[in-house]
Structures are given as structure tokens and as C-alpha cells.
Amino acid sequence: MSFPPGDSEFAFELASCAWAEQEWPPTGEPTPAIVARQLGWQQRRWDTIVIEVDPGAFETRAAFGPERLNSDLRHVLQHAPESWTYYREALPHPGYPWRYVRESIHEATARDALESRKRGGQIEIRRVEKYPDWVDRIIAIENKPDLDASAARRLTDQLERDVAAGIADEVWLATTGTDSRVEPALLERIPSEVGILTLGPEGVDVRWRPRTLDTEQAGIDILDRSEGGSHDQSAAQFEVLSRAAKSEKRYDIAERAYERGWRHYVESMRPDCAHFDLTVGRYGYRPTCTAFDRTQTPRECRGSCPHFQPEPPQHRQGGWPIEGGPGQTVKRILRERSARRHSVSSTVTSDRGTASR
């Protein structure tokens, strides 16, 4: 099976995620990290996201369970006291009504992330574990397999927005490798702060190293800009992102990445179709349609597909072969692979370049 697959941007994106999960970073020693896809902030969605983690803090985060913790829950868990205390005395004012804090307390208690009790008509809380600073760095990767001059121009605004905001520590562009040393279109339009990766038959090559962005200082979110031209006098629209706002967005992204991973695509596809299969690629499994003879996209893999063929009824009855037919087996395999991201021992690949199925 060729790497990277040339079927579609979706297939390329899955290959990028699978490679990052096993071999991040592209140079140097393996780094504990989790990988997700199609996450971002304020109408900006990154194709591949790598969250480098602190191993000890990551284990503490895992104790809170596999579901994401939103900003309201994190506010409670970060400030919960070691001993029983009335919640309004223990927590700083959140900037919104206290009734929402109480809802978060009840949710955290239901998830065994917090202890709470009612005493004298007041809600008291006590921490189980303090929410840790488990995120070391966030890396955003924009995937564009067929990069030409026109695609590079379209990507420029998006990448410049990423650089100006400084929410990610590094921004990369991944594309298909060619015989050229460095594709001229890349250097013509792509911001110099953005790194460039090429995926080819020999693996992944670094063509341009990114600049580490300052995530500790305020950033600029470019919301809209003029189209240019000699007669365009419209002003750009932007928003200043404070250091606190950036930190909040970073953990929002990290928590969603922790919950979703990158294999959730199967939830929007039809693995119960007789044509759905998993093919072993260079870095593990990827979905394949035997009718199309290639990696199918979620848009194609639906019940309305003209090739859709449900599994035989006997595959869905009596737990055949074990807890359902091939479609259930596919889901189980991908869930098991995805669940590995919740264990720090599985976030480092000991033998780089070896397919982890």
C-alpha cells in the first residue's frame, strides 16, 4: 500500500495522523504526544493536531476519565481545595452566575472527579486531584497533498492567522513530496514561520523548519482582511487575544483532542457495509472500500452510496462471530487503537517506523 495514499485529501490526512502518532517529532527523540484531527478555534479548523504532553501530569489528567473537561469544569477542578470548604469561599468568582458553577460541581461529582456534600444548607467541595498543566506544546499541521501556486495562495491567509494568533507552538504544512528540492510555490506564499513537511514513499522529510511561536504573550486573531487591490480601502478586522484567553483556547483544543483522537471518522461512515474494509498501511490501519478500490471519504461512505450492501443478517445475530459482525469488529478495533492515547505508556513509539496495528 503506497504512502502517502493519493486517493483524496481525507486519505492523506489519515496518513498524516497515523505517521504523527508513531513518529512525532519528525527529528530527534520520540516525544509523548496524542494526535487528533479536525479541531481548532473560532472558525479555524486544523487538519492534524499534535499535543505534546508532560508524562506525569498526563497520568494525572487520565485519572479524570476519557471524556473532555470543558472550561467550567476545569475552573472547579483547578481551584478545588484539599479539605472540605464552602464552594463560594474556595473558588474565585468565575465571571458568570454561580448557578453554573453549581452545575459544574454536580457534573464533576457524577464523574468522580470531585467530592461534594451538603452541610448546613451549603455545598462543600473537596478535590480528588488538582487539574494538572499536562499540555507542553501544541502543533498544528495543515495537510495539502496537491499543493500548487493557487493552493498556496489560498492557504496564506489561514497560515498567517495561525502565526499571528500564536495559539499553537508550531505550525506546519504537510504536502506530497516531489522530485524538486523545495517546491517554489511553497516558498512563494507560505509564511516563513511555518514549517514544511513532505510525505513520500521513503517517509516524511522536513523541507523547512518552523519558528516556535510565543504562546505566553498576547496574540492577534485576524478575523477579516481586505481583498487587496489599488482601490480596496477596507480595514482589516482583528481581535486581541490575551494570554489568559490563549491558554483557555489551548486547553479547550487539548481536551477535545484527548476525548476524540483522530479515528472518530468511523462514527460517520458505514463499517456495516460488506464493502468496508481495513487495510494495513505503512503506519497502521486505514479504511478501504472494495467497491471503489481505494480509501473512501465519509461523504461517500453512507447508506445512500449506490454500492452500499448491508452485512448479511446472520452477521448481526447471535453475537457472530464475537459480539457482532465485521462492522462491529471494525469499530472495536479502531476504538481500541484510539483508547491507547489515554495511557502515557502508549504515547511514545519505542520502535519508530514500525506499523502499530
Order of alpha helices (4+ residues) and beta strands (2+ residues): alpha-beta-beta-alpha-alpha-beta-alpha-alpha-beta-beta-beta-alpha-beta-alpha-beta-beta-beta-beta-alpha-beta-beta-alpha
